Structure formats: C-alpha cells, structure tokens
Amino acid sequence: MGASRGPRLSGLQKQVLSLYRGFLRAARCKSAADRRQIESIVSAEFRRNSNQVDRKNFLYIEYLLRRGKKQLEQLQSPNTESLSQTKQS
Amino acid sequence: DPIISVIKNFQNVDPFKVTTNGHFQIDLGLDNLDFVEIVMALKEEFGFEIPDNEADIINTINMAVNFTASHCQGN
C-alpha cells in the first residue's frame, strides 16, 4: 500500500512518477516476458521505497532518482535486454 | 464503455468497485504509481498522448474518462 498523497504532487513526487513512466515506456519496447519482469521489478522497488523512505529524506530520494535514471539509460540501450536486481542490505 | 473496461481489466483493480464517479485512490485503493500505469494503459489502448503534468493530476475515473474521450474524438 503506497503512501497516500494529496491531489497536488510535490516536485520530487513528480520526478519519481516521471521516472516510473520512463521505465514503463522502455519496458514496452522489450519482449513481452522482459516487459513483465521489468514492470514487476520496478513497481516493487518504487513501492518499497515509498514505504520505507521518509518523504522528507530528500537527499536519499534524489540519490534514488539519480540511480534510477542511470538504470533507465542502461535499459534503453539496445544492448540491454532486461533488468537484474541487486540486494541492498 | 470501453474506457471503463480498460480500467476494470487493470491488474490491481477490483472491477466491482469501478464506478463512473469513483476515485482511484479512495475507492480503488490505488497509489500514484498505479495512476501512472492506468494512464499509460489508456494511452496505449486509445492512442493519445498526454503531457506528464496533465497525467499527474488524473486521480478520478471521471477525469480519466473525460480526458480520454476528449482526446480521441472519432474513436
């Protein structure tokens, strides 16, 4: 269950959603199986972060956004077929 | 209504809870990530483009239907 948000999104929330959209778009260019895998990994990761990360923890959120953007760029490269997850302790 | 049925078929949605005046979050328990997915599914199904800042404010079924209908006249 994601954090509840009012009708107006903060700038940071918009960036998160925009990144999520980017992943969904990139996933649509892959095969159906890859797409499902990407969607499930990305959606689980974003939701886990939205539950575990304090919304006021801007530094960490911005770090996650930067990391996510790099992963998206890698995904969009024609050499990449799918995402793999790294475990974080 | 084809737009409502796309929403009903959406993976996280309970089709019995979908009403024309429903709120994605309040009635269907969806979060912002789901809204993004729904808008993308509607875009794919009905073939329109929506700028991110407009997509981010769609949080009721009514808004989604109105937006889709107004952007695909003739579909």
Backbone of each chain as nested JSON, in Angstrom:
{
  "chains": [
    {"id": "A", "residues": [
      {"number": 1, "name": "MET", "atoms": {"N": [0.862, -1.193, 0.0], "CA": [0.0, 0.0, 0.0], "C": [0.888, 1.229, 0.0]}},
      {"number": 2, "name": "GLY", "atoms": {"N": [0.801, 2.034, -1.019], "CA": [1.701, 3.188, -1.112], "C": [1.281, 4.287, -0.167]}},
      {"number": 3, "name": "ALA", "atoms": {"N": [2.153, 5.221, 0.039], "CA": [1.83, 6.359, 0.894], "C": [0.721, 7.174, 0.24]}},
      {"number": 4, "name": "SER", "atoms": {"N": [-0.175, 7.684, 1.067], "CA": [-1.268, 8.441, 0.455], "C": [-0.782, 9.838, 0.11]}},
      {"number": 5, "name": "ARG", "atoms": {"N": [-1.218, 10.331, -1.006], "CA": [-0.769, 11.654, -1.42], "C": [-1.967, 12.498, -1.793]}},
      {"number": 6, "name": "GLY", "atoms": {"N": [-1.897, 13.752, -1.507], "CA": [-2.978, 14.65, -1.881], "C": [-2.999, 14.885, -3.372]}},
      {"number": 7, "name": "PRO", "atoms": {"N": [-3.98, 15.63, -3.848], "CA": [-4.115, 15.849, -5.287], "C": [-2.935, 16.61, -5.877]}},
      {"number": 8, "name": "ARG", "atoms": {"N": [-2.239, 17.398, -5.068], "CA": [-1.116, 18.126, -5.643], "C": [0.167, 17.397, -5.306]}},
      {"number": 9, "name": "LEU", "atoms": {"N": [0.97, 17.147, -6.323], "CA": [2.194, 16.416, -6.103], "C": [3.355, 17.367, -5.894]}},
      {"number": 10, "name": "SER", "atoms": {"N": [4.264, 16.995, -5.032], "CA": [5.464, 17.798, -4.856], "C": [6.365, 17.589, -6.07]}},
      {"number": 11, "name": "GLY", "atoms": {"N": [7.32, 18.525, -6.256], "CA": [8.239, 18.407, -7.382], "C": [8.959, 17.073, -7.374]}},
      {"number": 12, "name": "LEU", "atoms": {"N": [9.32, 16.613, -6.167], "CA": [10.05, 15.366, -6.056], "C": [9.158, 14.194, -6.468]}},
      {"number": 13, "name": "GLN", "atoms": {"N": [7.918, 14.217, -6.034], "CA": [6.988, 13.147, -6.398], "C": [6.804, 13.097, -7.903]}},
      {"number": 14, "name": "LYS", "atoms": {"N": [6.751, 14.284, -8.528], "CA": [6.578, 14.303, -9.982], "C": [7.779, 13.659, -10.665]}},
      {"number": 15, "name": "GLN", "atoms": {"N": [8.965, 13.909, -10.118], "CA": [10.15, 13.303, -10.731], "C": [10.108, 11.788, -10.594]}},
      {"number": 16, "name": "VAL", "atoms": {"N": [9.649, 11.339, -9.437], "CA": [9.554, 9.894, -9.234], "C": [8.585, 9.279, -10.243]}},
      {"number": 17, "name": "LEU", "atoms": {"N": [7.413, 9.923, -10.396], "CA": [6.416, 9.388, -11.334], "C": [6.931, 9.452, -12.766]}},
      {"number": 18, "name": "SER", "atoms": {"N": [7.65, 10.507, -13.078], "CA": [8.167, 10.644, -14.433], "C": [9.197, 9.551, -14.72]}},
      {"number": 19, "name": "LEU", "atoms": {"N": [10.002, 9.225, -13.703], "CA": [10.977, 8.144, -13.869], "C": [10.255, 6.811, -14.051]}},
      {"number": 20, "name": "TYR", "atoms": {"N": [9.22, 6.602, -13.251], "CA": [8.43, 5.372, -13.36], "C": [7.837, 5.232, -14.753]}},
      {"number": 21, "name": "ARG", "atoms": {"N": [7.324, 6.367, -15.266], "CA": [6.768, 6.362, -16.624], "C": [7.838, 5.979, -17.637]}},
      {"number": 22, "name": "GLY", "atoms": {"N": [9.043, 6.526, -17.425], "CA": [10.144, 6.217, -18.327], "C": [10.424, 4.726, -18.372]}},
      {"number": 23, "name": "PHE", "atoms": {"N": [10.392, 4.084, -17.195], "CA": [10.628, 2.649, -17.146], "C": [9.533, 1.889, -17.871]}},
      {"number": 24, "name": "LEU", "atoms": {"N": [8.286, 2.316, -17.661], "CA": [7.176, 1.62, -18.329], "C": [7.303, 1.74, -19.84]}},
      {"number": 25, "name": "ARG", "atoms": {"N": [7.689, 2.939, -20.311], "CA": [7.838, 3.133, -21.758], "C": [8.955, 2.256, -22.299]}},
      {"number": 26, "name": "ALA", "atoms": {"N": [10.097, 2.244, -21.572], "CA": [11.225, 1.434, -22.035], "C": [10.837, -0.046, -22.045]}},
      {"number": 27, "name": "ALA", "atoms": {"N": [10.081, -0.463, -21.031], "CA": [9.691, -1.866, -20.948], "C": [8.823, -2.263, -22.134]}},
      {"number": 28, "name": "ARG", "atoms": {"N": [8.004, -1.325, -22.611], "CA": [7.121, -1.632, -23.729], "C": [7.887, -1.911, -25.02]}},
      {"number": 29, "name": "CYS", "atoms": {"N": [9.143, -1.491, -25.069], "CA": [9.935, -1.754, -26.279], "C": [10.613, -3.111, -26.235]}},
      {"number": 30, "name": "LYS", "atoms": {"N": [10.475, -3.787, -25.113], "CA": [11.134, -5.095, -24.993], "C": [10.139, -6.202, -25.296]}},
      {"number": 31, "name": "SER", "atoms": {"N": [10.602, -7.424, -25.184], "CA": [9.691, -8.541, -25.411], "C": [8.664, -8.587, -24.287]}},
      {"number": 32, "name": "ALA", "atoms": {"N": [7.583, -9.307, -24.508], "CA": [6.501, -9.341, -23.518], "C": [6.984, -9.891, -22.181]}},
      {"number": 33, "name": "ALA", "atoms": {"N": [7.834, -10.906, -22.218], "CA": [8.325, -11.506, -20.969], "C": [9.238, -10.531, -20.231]}},
      {"number": 34, "name": "ASP", "atoms": {"N": [10.138, -9.867, -21.003], "CA": [11.018, -8.877, -20.384], "C": [10.206, -7.744, -19.789]}},
      {"number": 35, "name": "ARG", "atoms": {"N": [9.199, -7.345, -20.529], "CA": [8.38, -6.23, -20.078], "C": [7.729, -6.545, -18.737]}},
      {"number": 36, "name": "ARG", "atoms": {"N": [7.195, -7.757, -18.63], "CA": [6.542, -8.127, -17.362], "C": [7.544, -8.148, -16.233]}},
      {"number": 37, "name": "GLN", "atoms": {"N": [8.74, -8.646, -16.525], "CA": [9.757, -8.711, -15.491], "C": [10.153, -7.308, -15.049]}},
      {"number": 38, "name": "ILE", "atoms": {"N": [10.377, -6.429, -16.035], "CA": [10.764, -5.055, -15.718], "C": [9.674, -4.382, -14.9]}},
      {"number": 39, "name": "GLU", "atoms": {"N": [8.433, -4.53, -15.348], "CA": [7.342, -3.875, -14.637], "C": [7.244, -4.376, -13.213]}},
      {"number": 40, "name": "SER", "atoms": {"N": [7.432, -5.678, -13.004], "CA": [7.261, -6.154, -11.634], "C": [8.431, -5.712, -10.753]}},
      {"number": 41, "name": "ILE", "atoms": {"N": [9.645, -5.707, -11.307], "CA": [10.785, -5.255, -10.503], "C": [10.654, -3.773, -10.181]}},
      {"number": 42, "name": "VAL", "atoms": {"N": [10.364, -2.978, -11.189], "CA": [10.312, -1.524, -10.99], "C": [9.18, -1.155, -10.047]}},
      {"number": 43, "name": "SER", "atoms": {"N": [8.019, -1.77, -10.246], "CA": [6.9, -1.398, -9.385], "C": [7.152, -1.818, -7.942]}},
      {"number": 44, "name": "ALA", "atoms": {"N": [7.768, -2.99, -7.729], "CA": [8.059, -3.42, -6.366], "C": [9.081, -2.491, -5.712]}},
      {"number": 45, "name": "GLU", "atoms": {"N": [10.103, -2.108, -6.49], "CA": [11.158, -1.26, -5.95], "C": [10.632, 0.121, -5.594]}},
      {"number": 46, "name": "PHE", "atoms": {"N": [9.848, 0.722, -6.492], "CA": [9.307, 2.043, -6.213], "C": [8.387, 2.007, -4.997]}},
      {"number": 47, "name": "ARG", "atoms": {"N": [7.591, 0.956, -4.896], "CA": [6.653, 0.891, -3.782], "C": [7.37, 0.654, -2.47]}},
      {"number": 48, "name": "ARG", "atoms": {"N": [8.396, -0.215, -2.514], "CA": [9.143, -0.481, -1.301], "C": [9.786, 0.811, -0.817]}},
      {"number": 49, "name": "ASN", "atoms": {"N": [10.368, 1.559, -1.749], "CA": [10.986, 2.82, -1.368], "C": [9.96, 3.801, -0.84]}},
      {"number": 50, "name": "SER", "atoms": {"N": [8.788, 3.83, -1.44], "CA": [7.799, 4.798, -0.971], "C": [7.333, 4.434, 0.433]}},
      {"number": 51, "name": "ASN", "atoms": {"N": [7.397, 3.153, 0.782], "CA": [7.007, 2.756, 2.135], "C": [8.126, 2.949, 3.134]}},
      {"number": 52, "name": "GLN", "atoms": {"N": [9.353, 2.673, 2.697], "CA": [10.433, 2.652, 3.668], "C": [11.156, 3.982, 3.804]}},
      {"number": 53, "name": "VAL", "atoms": {"N": [11.144, 4.782, 2.736], "CA": [11.933, 6.01, 2.782], "C": [11.068, 7.147, 3.287]}},
      {"number": 54, "name": "ASP", "atoms": {"N": [11.583, 7.883, 4.248], "CA": [10.893, 9.048, 4.766], "C": [10.754, 10.081, 3.65]}},
      {"number": 55, "name": "ARG", "atoms": {"N": [9.541, 10.575, 3.466], "CA": [9.305, 11.514, 2.367], "C": [10.135, 12.782, 2.507]}},
      {"number": 56, "name": "LYS", "atoms": {"N": [10.594, 13.064, 3.73], "CA": [11.387, 14.279, 3.896], "C": [12.871, 14.019, 3.67]}},
      {"number": 57, "name": "ASN", "atoms": {"N": [13.196, 12.77, 3.43], "CA": [14.599, 12.434, 3.238], "C": [14.99, 12.745, 1.8]}},
      {"number": 58, "name": "PHE", "atoms": {"N": [15.068, 14.056, 1.502], "CA": [15.256, 14.484, 0.111], "C": [16.539, 13.938, -0.477]}},
      {"number": 59, "name": "LEU", "atoms": {"N": [17.625, 13.95, 0.34], "CA": [18.909, 13.522, -0.202], "C": [18.844, 12.093, -0.712]}},
      {"number": 60, "name": "TYR", "atoms": {"N": [18.234, 11.218, 0.098], "CA": [18.183, 9.824, -0.297], "C": [17.271, 9.637, -1.506]}},
      {"number": 61, "name": "ILE", "atoms": {"N": [16.164, 10.372, -1.503], "CA": [15.243, 10.248, -2.643], "C": [15.929, 10.722, -3.919]}},
      {"number": 62, "name": "GLU", "atoms": {"N": [16.671, 11.823, -3.81], "CA": [17.361, 12.311, -5.004], "C": [18.428, 11.319, -5.451]}},
      {"number": 63, "name": "TYR", "atoms": {"N": [19.056, 10.667, -4.5], "CA": [20.029, 9.632, -4.854], "C": [19.331, 8.491, -5.593]}},
      {"number": 64, "name": "LEU", "atoms": {"N": [18.179, 8.082, -5.083], "CA": [17.436, 7.006, -5.743], "C": [17.009, 7.427, -7.151]}},
      {"number": 65, "name": "LEU", "atoms": {"N": [16.623, 8.685, -7.303], "CA": [16.226, 9.171, -8.633], "C": [17.406, 9.107, -9.594]}},
      {"number": 66, "name": "ARG", "atoms": {"N": [18.581, 9.539, -9.117], "CA": [19.758, 9.528, -9.996], "C": [20.092, 8.097, -10.38]}},
      {"number": 67, "name": "ARG", "atoms": {"N": [20.041, 7.212, -9.371], "CA": [20.371, 5.817, -9.643], "C": [19.37, 5.225, -10.629]}},
      {"number": 68, "name": "GLY", "atoms": {"N": [18.1, 5.551, -10.4], "CA": [17.048, 5.044, -11.286], "C": [17.238, 5.529, -12.715]}},
      {"number": 69, "name": "LYS", "atoms": {"N": [17.636, 6.811, -12.86], "CA": [17.823, 7.352, -14.208], "C": [18.948, 6.616, -14.925]}},
      {"number": 70, "name": "LYS", "atoms": {"N": [20.027, 6.308, -14.187], "CA": [21.126, 5.586, -14.821], "C": [20.672, 4.204, -15.248]}},
      {"number": 71, "name": "GLN", "atoms": {"N": [19.893, 3.551, -14.398], "CA": [19.405, 2.225, -14.748], "C": [18.5, 2.302, -15.971]}},
      {"number": 72, "name": "LEU", "atoms": {"N": [17.703, 3.371, -16.032], "CA": [16.81, 3.526, -17.18], "C": [17.625, 3.723, -18.451]}},
      {"number": 73, "name": "GLU", "atoms": {"N": [18.688, 4.532, -18.357], "CA": [19.53, 4.74, -19.545], "C": [20.136, 3.436, -20.019]}},
      {"number": 74, "name": "GLN", "atoms": {"N": [20.562, 2.62, -19.054], "CA": [21.126, 1.32, -19.438], "C": [20.068, 0.452, -20.104]}},
      {"number": 75, "name": "LEU", "atoms": {"N": [18.872, 0.53, -19.565], "CA": [17.792, -0.286, -20.106], "C": [17.464, 0.134, -21.532]}},
      {"number": 76, "name": "GLN", "atoms": {"N": [17.55, 1.448, -21.779], "CA": [17.166, 1.954, -23.093], "C": [18.227, 1.642, -24.141]}},
      {"number": 77, "name": "SER", "atoms": {"N": [19.438, 1.311, -23.677], "CA": [20.477, 0.989, -24.65], "C": [20.106, -0.318, -25.336]}},
      {"number": 78, "name": "PRO", "atoms": {"N": [20.32, -0.385, -26.653], "CA": [19.876, -1.577, -27.388], "C": [20.598, -2.847, -26.967]}},
      {"number": 79, "name": "ASN", "atoms": {"N": [21.69, -2.697, -26.2], "CA": [22.41, -3.897, -25.799], "C": [21.817, -4.563, -24.574]}},
      {"number": 80, "name": "THR", "atoms": {"N": [20.944, -3.832, -23.894], "CA": [20.42, -4.377, -22.653], "C": [19.113, -5.084, -22.918]}},
      {"number": 81, "name": "GLU", "atoms": {"N": [18.956, -6.269, -22.338], "CA": [17.712, -6.988, -22.563], "C": [16.762, -6.896, -21.381]}},
      {"number": 82, "name": "SER", "atoms": {"N": [17.336, -6.922, -20.171], "CA": [16.433, -6.864, -19.026], "C": [17.15, -6.327, -17.802]}},
      {"number": 83, "name": "LEU", "atoms": {"N": [16.397, -6.122, -16.752], "CA": [16.977, -5.612, -15.508], "C": [17.341, -6.767, -14.607]}},
      {"number": 84, "name": "SER", "atoms": {"N": [18.346, -6.55, -13.796], "CA": [18.553, -7.521, -12.73], "C": [18.537, -6.757, -11.42]}},
      {"number": 85, "name": "GLN", "atoms": {"N": [18.119, -7.432, -10.379], "CA": [18.016, -6.746, -9.108], "C": [19.27, -6.928, -8.294]}},
      {"number": 86, "name": "THR", "atoms": {"N": [19.65, -5.885, -7.571], "CA": [20.745, -6.062, -6.624], "C": [20.143, -5.964, -5.224]}},
      {"number": 87, "name": "LYS", "atoms": {"N": [20.614, -6.811, -4.364], "CA": [20.091, -6.816, -3.0], "C": [20.772, -5.721, -2.218]}},
      {"number": 88, "name": "GLN", "atoms": {"N": [19.992, -4.955, -1.504], "CA": [20.606, -3.936, -0.657], "C": [20.391, -4.287, 0.781]}},
      {"number": 89, "name": "SER", "atoms": {"N": [21.451, -4.196, 1.569], "CA": [21.275, -4.552, 2.979], "C": [20.799, -3.331, 3.747]}}
    ]},
    {"id": "B", "residues": [
      {"number": 1, "name": "ASP", "atoms": {"N": [-18.857, 0.764, -21.768], "CA": [-17.956, 1.871, -22.056], "C": [-16.533, 1.317, -22.145]}},
      {"number": 2, "name": "PRO", "atoms": {"N": [-15.899, 1.488, -23.31], "CA": [-14.571, 0.862, -23.498], "C": [-13.518, 1.412, -22.557]}},
      {"number": 3, "name": "ILE", "atoms": {"N": [-13.646, 2.69, -22.197], "CA": [-12.637, 3.278, -21.315], "C": [-12.744, 2.654, -19.934]}},
      {"number": 4, "name": "ILE", "atoms": {"N": [-13.957, 2.533, -19.436], "CA": [-14.155, 1.924, -18.113], "C": [-13.695, 0.476, -18.12]}},
      {"number": 5, "name": "SER", "atoms": {"N": [-13.896, -0.226, -19.245], "CA": [-13.481, -1.634, -19.213], "C": [-11.976, -1.787, -19.203]}},
      {"number": 6, "name": "VAL", "atoms": {"N": [-11.245, -0.848, -19.802], "CA": [-9.783, -0.909, -19.67], "C": [-9.404, -0.781, -18.207]}},
      {"number": 7, "name": "ILE", "atoms": {"N": [-10.068, 0.128, -17.511], "CA": [-9.772, 0.31, -16.084], "C": [-10.159, -0.928, -15.292]}},
      {"number": 8, "name": "LYS", "atoms": {"N": [-11.307, -1.511, -15.626], "CA": [-11.732, -2.707, -14.899], "C": [-10.768, -3.853, -15.106]}},
      {"number": 9, "name": "ASN", "atoms": {"N": [-10.166, -3.917, -16.307], "CA": [-9.252, -5.018, -16.598], "C": [-7.88, -4.801, -16.009]}},
      {"number": 10, "name": "PHE", "atoms": {"N": [-7.659, -3.655, -15.462], "CA": [-6.346, -3.335, -14.941], "C": [-6.013, -4.245, -13.777]}},
      {"number": 11, "name": "GLN", "atoms": {"N": [-4.727, -4.61, -13.688], "CA": [-4.333, -5.687, -12.79], "C": [-4.662, -5.468, -11.319]}},
      {"number": 12, "name": "ASN", "atoms": {"N": [-4.504, -4.253, -10.83], "CA": [-4.695, -4.047, -9.393], "C": [-6.105, -3.656, -9.018]}},
      {"number": 13, "name": "VAL", "atoms": {"N": [-7.006, -3.65, -10.026], "CA": [-8.311, -3.054, -9.78], "C": [-9.372, -4.119, -9.561]}},
      {"number": 14, "name": "ASP", "atoms": {"N": [-10.203, -3.923, -8.582], "CA": [-11.369, -4.761, -8.367], "C": [-12.488, -4.229, -9.258]}},
      {"number": 15, "name": "PRO", "atoms": {"N": [-12.89, -4.971, -10.288], "CA": [-13.855, -4.434, -11.244], "C": [-15.187, -4.033, -10.613]}},
      {"number": 16, "name": "PHE", "atoms": {"N": [-15.536, -4.668, -9.493], "CA": [-16.822, -4.338, -8.872], "C": [-16.79, -2.986, -8.181]}},
      {"number": 17, "name": "LYS", "atoms": {"N": [-15.585, -2.479, -7.956], "CA": [-15.515, -1.195, -7.268], "C": [-15.441, -0.029, -8.247]}},
      {"number": 18, "name": "VAL", "atoms": {"N": [-15.365, -0.338, -9.52], "CA": [-15.202, 0.734, -10.502], "C": [-16.552, 1.372, -10.792]}},
      {"number": 19, "name": "THR", "atoms": {"N": [-16.67, 2.64, -10.442], "CA": [-17.895, 3.381, -10.765], "C": [-17.495, 4.624, -11.544]}},
      {"number": 20, "name": "THR", "atoms": {"N": [-18.452, 5.206, -12.264], "CA": [-18.09, 6.355, -13.098], "C": [-17.591, 7.523, -12.276]}},
      {"number": 21, "name": "ASN", "atoms": {"N": [-18.02, 7.606, -11.027], "CA": [-17.551, 8.738, -10.236], "C": [-16.485, 8.346, -9.239]}},
      {"number": 22, "name": "GLY", "atoms": {"N": [-15.942, 7.165, -9.423], "CA": [-15.001, 6.661, -8.441], "C": [-13.678, 7.414, -8.431]}},
      {"number": 23, "name": "HIS", "atoms": {"N": [-13.055, 7.382, -7.284], "CA": [-11.73, 7.984, -7.102], "C": [-10.717, 6.851, -7.054]}},
      {"number": 24, "name": "PHE", "atoms": {"N": [-9.666, 6.98, -7.847], "CA": [-8.706, 5.877, -7.935], "C": [-8.164, 5.492, -6.575]}},
      {"number": 25, "name": "GLN", "atoms": {"N": [-7.851, 6.512, -5.79], "CA": [-7.182, 6.21, -4.534], "C": [-8.184, 5.831, -3.462]}},
      {"number": 26, "name": "ILE", "atoms": {"N": [-9.241, 6.668, -3.326], "CA": [-10.186, 6.477, -2.236], "C": [-11.031, 5.217, -2.451]}},
      {"number": 27, "name": "ASP", "atoms": {"N": [-11.544, 5.047, -3.68], "CA": [-12.449, 3.92, -3.9], "C": [-11.719, 2.646, -4.279]}},
      {"number": 28, "name": "LEU", "atoms": {"N": [-10.645, 2.807, -5.048], "CA": [-9.986, 1.61, -5.553], "C": [-8.691, 1.303, -4.82]}},
      {"number": 29, "name": "GLY", "atoms": {"N": [-8.301, 2.159, -3.901], "CA": [-7.094, 1.888, -3.124], "C": [-5.814, 1.865, -3.947]}},
      {"number": 30, "name": "LEU", "atoms": {"N": [-5.788, 2.621, -5.034], "CA": [-4.574, 2.639, -5.856], "C": [-3.655, 3.749, -5.389]}},
      {"number": 31, "name": "ASP", "atoms": {"N": [-2.372, 3.64, -5.73], "CA": [-1.474, 4.736, -5.388], "C": [-0.998, 5.419, -6.666]}},
      {"number": 32, "name": "ASN", "atoms": {"N": [-0.162, 6.435, -6.471], "CA": [0.241, 7.251, -7.62], "C": [0.909, 6.445, -8.721]}},
      {"number": 33, "name": "LEU", "atoms": {"N": [1.641, 5.405, -8.33], "CA": [2.291, 4.59, -9.358], "C": [1.235, 3.906, -10.222]}},
      {"number": 34, "name": "ASP", "atoms": {"N": [0.155, 3.461, -9.574], "CA": [-0.934, 2.833, -10.337], "C": [-1.576, 3.832, -11.293]}},
      {"number": 35, "name": "PHE", "atoms": {"N": [-1.728, 5.105, -10.834], "CA": [-2.336, 6.097, -11.728], "C": [-1.52, 6.194, -13.009]}},
      {"number": 36, "name": "VAL", "atoms": {"N": [-0.194, 6.231, -12.826], "CA": [0.688, 6.324, -13.993], "C": [0.447, 5.148, -14.921]}},
      {"number": 37, "name": "GLU", "atoms": {"N": [0.35, 3.953, -14.332], "CA": [0.145, 2.774, -15.167], "C": [-1.188, 2.81, -15.887]}},
      {"number": 38, "name": "ILE", "atoms": {"N": [-2.221, 3.283, -15.175], "CA": [-3.55, 3.331, -15.806], "C": [-3.548, 4.292, -16.985]}},
      {"number": 39, "name": "VAL", "atoms": {"N": [-2.952, 5.479, -16.759], "CA": [-2.923, 6.462, -17.846], "C": [-2.145, 5.9, -19.037]}},
      {"number": 40, "name": "MET", "atoms": {"N": [-1.041, 5.198, -18.741], "CA": [-0.274, 4.617, -19.845], "C": [-1.074, 3.548, -20.575]}},
      {"number": 41, "name": "ALA", "atoms": {"N": [-1.835, 2.752, -19.806], "CA": [-2.655, 1.719, -20.446], "C": [-3.709, 2.357, -21.34]}},
      {"number": 42, "name": "LEU", "atoms": {"N": [-4.311, 3.455, -20.867], "CA": [-5.319, 4.144, -21.675], "C": [-4.682, 4.742, -22.93]}},
      {"number": 43, "name": "LYS", "atoms": {"N": [-3.48, 5.305, -22.768], "CA": [-2.783, 5.867, -23.918], "C": [-2.534, 4.803, -24.968]}},
      {"number": 44, "name": "GLU", "atoms": {"N": [-2.109, 3.646, -24.496], "CA": [-1.787, 2.578, -25.429], "C": [-3.037, 2.072, -26.116]}},
      {"number": 45, "name": "GLU", "atoms": {"N": [-4.092, 1.933, -25.335], "CA": [-5.329, 1.386, -25.873], "C": [-5.987, 2.338, -26.85]}},
      {"number": 46, "name": "PHE", "atoms": {"N": [-5.991, 3.63, -26.509], "CA": [-6.753, 4.575, -27.313], "C": [-5.88, 5.5, -28.146]}},
      {"number": 47, "name": "GLY", "atoms": {"N": [-4.59, 5.36, -28.013], "CA": [-3.68, 6.053, -28.913], "C": [-3.645, 7.551, -28.806]}},
      {"number": 48, "name": "PHE", "atoms": {"N": [-3.559, 8.098, -27.59], "CA": [-3.391, 9.544, -27.495], "C": [-2.126, 9.832, -26.707]}},
      {"number": 49, "name": "GLU", "atoms": {"N": [-1.693, 11.084, -26.766], "CA": [-0.542, 11.491, -25.962], "C": [-0.993, 12.455, -24.876]}},
      {"number": 50, "name": "ILE", "atoms": {"N": [-0.375, 12.359, -23.74], "CA": [-0.72, 13.284, -22.655], "C": [0.562, 13.756, -21.981]}},
      {"number": 51, "name": "PRO", "atoms": {"N": [0.712, 15.074, -21.817], "CA": [1.914, 15.562, -21.138], "C": [1.912, 15.135, -19.671]}},
      {"number": 52, "name": "ASP", "atoms": {"N": [3.11, 14.929, -19.13], "CA": [3.219, 14.395, -17.776], "C": [2.486, 15.234, -16.748]}},
      {"number": 53, "name": "ASN", "atoms": {"N": [2.558, 16.546, -16.876], "CA": [1.944, 17.372, -15.831], "C": [0.421, 17.244, -15.844]}},
      {"number": 54, "name": "GLU", "atoms": {"N": [-0.157, 16.906, -16.987], "CA": [-1.597, 16.663, -17.013], "C": [-1.906, 15.262, -16.522]}},
      {"number": 55, "name": "ALA", "atoms": {"N": [-1.07, 14.318, -16.84], "CA": [-1.317, 12.949, -16.397], "C": [-1.255, 12.858, -14.88]}},
      {"number": 56, "name": "ASP", "atoms": {"N": [-0.396, 13.667, -14.281], "CA": [-0.214, 13.579, -12.838], "C": [-1.432, 14.021, -12.054]}},
      {"number": 57, "name": "ILE", "atoms": {"N": [-2.336, 14.769, -12.666], "CA": [-3.487, 15.217, -11.878], "C": [-4.699, 14.324, -12.067]}},
      {"number": 58, "name": "ILE", "atoms": {"N": [-4.609, 13.329, -12.933], "CA": [-5.762, 12.45, -13.121], "C": [-5.83, 11.498, -11.946]}},
      {"number": 59, "name": "ASN", "atoms": {"N": [-6.792, 11.676, -11.075], "CA": [-6.917, 10.721, -9.983], "C": [-8.349, 10.273, -9.736]}},
      {"number": 60, "name": "THR", "atoms": {"N": [-9.256, 10.609, -10.645], "CA": [-10.581, 10.008, -10.556], "C": [-10.917, 9.341, -11.884]}},
      {"number": 61, "name": "ILE", "atoms": {"N": [-11.843, 8.398, -11.803], "CA": [-12.231, 7.689, -13.022], "C": [-12.838, 8.664, -14.017]}},
      {"number": 62, "name": "ASN", "atoms": {"N": [-13.631, 9.593, -13.487], "CA": [-14.261, 10.607, -14.319], "C": [-13.238, 11.389, -15.131]}},
      {"number": 63, "name": "MET", "atoms": {"N": [-12.163, 11.812, -14.469], "CA": [-11.141, 12.59, -15.157], "C": [-10.504, 11.755, -16.261]}},
      {"number": 64, "name": "ALA", "atoms": {"N": [-10.232, 10.481, -15.926], "CA": [-9.582, 9.622, -16.915], "C": [-10.489, 9.456, -18.138]}},
      {"number": 65, "name": "VAL", "atoms": {"N": [-11.784, 9.226, -17.854], "CA": [-12.737, 9.038, -18.958], "C": [-12.852, 10.312, -19.788]}},
      {"number": 66, "name": "ASN", "atoms": {"N": [-13.015, 11.458, -19.108], "CA": [-13.173, 12.726, -19.831], "C": [-11.952, 13.032, -20.678]}},
      {"number": 67, "name": "PHE", "atoms": {"N": [-10.788, 12.806, -20.091], "CA": [-9.583, 13.131, -20.818], "C": [-9.439, 12.259, -22.055]}},
      {"number": 68, "name": "THR", "atoms": {"N": [-9.651, 10.953, -21.842], "CA": [-9.533, 10.018, -22.962], "C": [-10.546, 10.367, -24.044]}},
      {"number": 69, "name": "ALA", "atoms": {"N": [-11.788, 10.612, -23.62], "CA": [-12.839, 10.884, -24.601], "C": [-12.538, 12.164, -25.369]}},
      {"number": 70, "name": "SER", "atoms": {"N": [-12.029, 13.178, -24.688], "CA": [-11.812, 14.447, -25.383], "C": [-10.611, 14.379, -26.308]}},
      {"number": 71, "name": "HIS", "atoms": {"N": [-9.718, 13.42, -26.09], "CA": [-8.533, 13.353, -26.931], "C": [-8.647, 12.362, -28.058]}},
      {"number": 72, "name": "CYS", "atoms": {"N": [-9.704, 11.541, -28.037], "CA": [-9.848, 10.598, -29.131], "C": [-11.19, 10.763, -29.778]}},
      {"number": 73, "name": "GLN", "atoms": {"N": [-11.553, 11.923, -30.156], "CA": [-12.85, 12.094, -30.803], "C": [-12.839, 11.33, -32.105]}},
      {"number": 74, "name": "GLY", "atoms": {"N": [-13.891, 10.559, -32.277], "CA": [-13.935, 9.783, -33.51], "C": [-13.476, 8.36, -33.305]}},
      {"number": 75, "name": "ASN", "atoms": {"N": [-12.956, 8.03, -32.1], "CA": [-12.567, 6.636, -31.85], "C": [-13.677, 5.885, -31.164]}}
    ]}
  ]
}
